[in-house]
C-alpha cells in the first residue's frame, strides 16, 4: 500500500464513519478499486480507532462526566445535594443504556462477523440502499410527529438518556450496522429517533455507544497486528490513522449540525443512486 492510498483510505474512513453512508462499505469498494483485497481487517479497525479518538475528544466533557459518575458508583459520596443526586441518577441511567446496547451489539456481531469477512460488493451496495431506507423512514417518522417532538424537546431542561428498551433496540440497530454497506451511525441514530429519543441525545449516544464496540473489534483483531504491519507498512499505517482522525473530527462536527437540523435524509440522495449503480454494474 502506498502513502497516497493510505491517505485516501484514511480520509474515506474519517468522512464515512460519521456521515451515515457506511465507512466499512466504502472501504470495501475502495480496496476493490485499488486492488487491495488482501489488506487484513485489522487495518480497517485501526482506522476505526482513529475515528474513535475523534469521538473521545469531541465528546470529552460527556465522557469525563460519565467516568466520574461511574467512579461514584464504586466510591459513593455521602451528603449529596438534590442536584447532584439528579445528575448521578441520570448518569447511571446513561451508563446502563451503554452497557445494554453494547451487549446486544456484541451478540449480533458474533453472527455477522462471518458475513463481513465473506461479503461481496453486491451485498455492500445493497447495504447502501438499506441505510438510505433507514434515513428516509426516520425522517418521515419525525416529520409525522414533528409538533409533539418539538414540544417535548423545548420543555426538557435536562437531556434524558435512552431507557432500557430503547437501548436494546439501539444496540440491535448497531449490530445490524456491522453488516457491509449498512451505516452504523445511520442505523443507530435512525433507531434512536424511532424510539422517541430527541435529536441531540440520539447523535451523542450513537457515537458514545460506539466506543466499546470499536474497542471490542480491535481486541478481536489484534492477533493480526503483525500481518497488517507487513502488508501495509508502518508509515502508511500512521498516515492513514492521522488522516482518518482529522477528517473524522471535522465530519463529526458537521454531522451533529445536520442531526440537529433534521437533515439526515439528504444522504439518501447519494446512497440510493450509488447502491443501484453498484448492484447493476458489478
N, C-alpha and C positions, 0 to 999 in steps of 0.2 A: 504494500500500500504506500502510495506517495503522500507527501505532506499536503499537497493540494487536495487530494482525495479525502484525507482526514479532516481538513478544514471544511470541505463541503459537507461531509457526513456530520461533523460537529455542529455546524450551523443548522443543518436539516434537523438534527435531533433537538437542538435547543428551541427552534421555532415550532416544530411539530409536536413536541412533548406537551407544550402548554396550550397551544391552539388546538381546538378539538378536531384534529384531522388525522390522528394516529401516527405517532413517531415510528413505532415498530414497522408499520405498513410501509411508510415512506422509505425507511432504511432498507427494507427488503427489496423494494423496487430499485433503489439506488445501487445496492450491491449487485443486482442483476445487470443493470446497465453498465456498471464498471467492471463486471466480471470478477466480483469479489465474493462469490458464494462460499468460499472456503474459510472466510473470516469467522472465528468462533463467536458464539452467542455472548461470551463474556465481554467482547468489545462493545456490544450494544449496552450491556449492563453498566460498563464503566462510563459510557456517555450518559446513561441514566443517572449515575452518581453525580456527574457534573451538574445536571439539572436539579438533582436533589439538593445539592449545595445551594443553588439559586433559591429553591423553596425555603430552605432553612434561614437564609439571610433575609429574604423578602418578608417572611412571617416570623422573624426573630422575636418580636415582642410577645406574640401569642404563644409561641413555643416555650419561651422562657417562663411565661406565666403558668403554663401547664406543668412545666417541670417543678416549679415552686409549689404548686398545689399538690402534685404527686409527692413531693418531699414532706409536705404537711400531713399527708395520709400516714406516712411511715413514722414521722416525728411530730405528732399533734401538738398544737399550741393551745393553751388554755386562755380563758377570758377574751374571746374574740368579740369584736363589735358586730352589730347586726349586718352591717355592710360587708364585713369580712366573711361572715358566715354565709351570706348570699353568694359572694364570689367563689368561696370554696365549694359550695353545693353545685353551682353551675359548672365550675371547672371539673369536678369529679364526674359529672354527667357527660361532659365533653370527652374525658378520658375513657369512660366506659363505652361511649359511642365509637371511639377509635378502635378499641380492643375488639368490640363486637364485629365491626366492619372488617377488620383485619383477619379475624378467624374465618369468616365466611369466604373472603377473598382467597386465603390460603387453601381452604378446602377445595374450592373450584380450580385453583391454579394447579393442583395435583393432576386433575383430569385434562386440563387444557395444555399442559406442558408438551405432551406428545404431538398435539395438533400444531403447536407453534413450531416445533423442530421440523415437521414434515409438510409445512404449508407451501402450497404453490401460489403463483401470482393471481390466478383467477379467484382464489379464496380471499386473498388480500384485497383485491378490487371490490369483491362483494362486500367485504367488511367496511369499505369506504361508504358504500350506499346505505348499509345498516346504520352507520354512525350518523349519516345525514338524516335518516328517518328519525333517530332519537332526537336530534336537534330541532327538527321541524315540529314533531309531535309535542315536545316540551314547550316550544314557543306557542303553539296553538292552545295548549292547556293553560299557559299563563295568560294568554290574551282572553280566554274564556272566563278566567277567574280574576281578571285584572283589578276590578274595583275592590273586591274582597281582599286581595293580596296587598294592595296599596294601603288600605285602611289598617290592616294588621301591622304592616311594616312601620307606618308612621306612629302608631300608638305604642310600639315596643321600645322601652328605654334601653333594655339590655338584649343583645342578640342571644337567642336561645340555641343551645346545642341540639342536634338531632336526637330524638328519642330512640329507644331500643329497637322498635320495629323499623323505624326509618333507617337506622344504622345497618340493620341486617339487609335491607333492600339495597342500600347504597353499596354495601360490601359485595352483594351479589352482582351489582352492576359493574363494580371494579373488577371482579373476577371475569366477567364477560369481556371487559375491556382488555384483558390479556390476549384475547384472540387476535390473529393477524388482521390488520386493517381496521379494527374497531378501536376508536379512541378511548383511552382510559378516562381522560378528563371529560370528554364529551358525554360518555355513558354515566359517570358518577354525578356530574352536575345536572344532567337531564333527570336522573333518578331522584336527586335531591329536590328538584323543582316539582316533580310529580308528587313527591311525598309532602309537599307543603312547606319545605324549608325555604326561607327567603333568599334572595339572590346573593347577598353579601356572604351569608353563612355557607351557602351552597358552594360558592367558589373557594372560600377559605378552607372548608372541611375537605373538599375534594382533593386539595393538594397536601394538606397536613396528613390525611389518612394514607397518602401515597408513600410517606416516609418509611414506615415499617415494611410495606410491600416491596419497595425497591431494595431496601437493605436485605430482606429475605432472599430476593432473587440474586443479589450479589454473593451472598454466603453460599447459596446452592451452586453457583457457577465459579466459585473461587478456585476450584480444583483445576480450571483451565487457564490459570494466570500465566503459567509457563508457555502454554500454547499460543496465547494471544500476543505475548511479547516477541515470540519467534516469528509469527506470521504477519504481524502488523509492524512491529518495531517500537522502541521506546519513544523516539522523537515524534512520530505521527500520533502515537497514543496520547502524549502530553498535549500536543497541539489540538487534537480532537477534543480532549477534555476541556481545554481553555476556551475554545470557540463555542462549545456546547454550553458552558457556564454563562458566558457573556450574552450570547443570543437568547439563551433560556431566560435569563433575568429580565431582559428587555421585553420578551414575548409575554412573560407572566404579568408584567406591569400593564401591557396593552390588553391582555385578555381580561384582567379584573375590571378594567374600564368597560369592555364590551359586555361583561356579565351584568354589571350594574345598570347598563342601558338596555338590557334585554335584547341583544342583537346576535346571539349565538347562532340563530338560524341562517344568518348570512353565509356561514361557512358551508352550508349545504349547496350553495350555488357553485362552489368549487368541487366538492366531493362527489356529487351525483354525475356530472359530466366526466370527471376523472375515472370514476368507477365503471361507468358504461363503456368508456373508451377502452379501458384495460380489459374488460370482460370479452368484448367483441374483437379487439385487436390481437390479444395474445391467445 
